[in-house]
Amino acid sequence: MNKKLILTSLAMLSFSTSLFCQGSSPDFLRSTGKIYVVVAVIAVIFLMIVGFLIYLERRISKLEKLADDGVKTN
């Protein structure tokens, strides 16, 4: 179920980006200097996602350790 949803989302995203890019000049963002803003926003979002995944991994590890300790003592 999750694999189908992810693949469908990626396919829709790739098709929609190709449709939106046809109408504008490819150098528009670069010529106005806004490409750096776009790159910075994407970098911040990526770093936030990586940080959140690291946070979740640590919490899951703690819970697994607690569950293993609870099983061994009983």
Secondary structure, DSSP 8 states (H G I E B T S, - for coil): -HHHHHHHHHHHHHHHHHHHHTSS-TTHHHHHTTHHHHHHHHHHHHHHHHHHHHHHHHHHHHHHHHHHHHHHH-
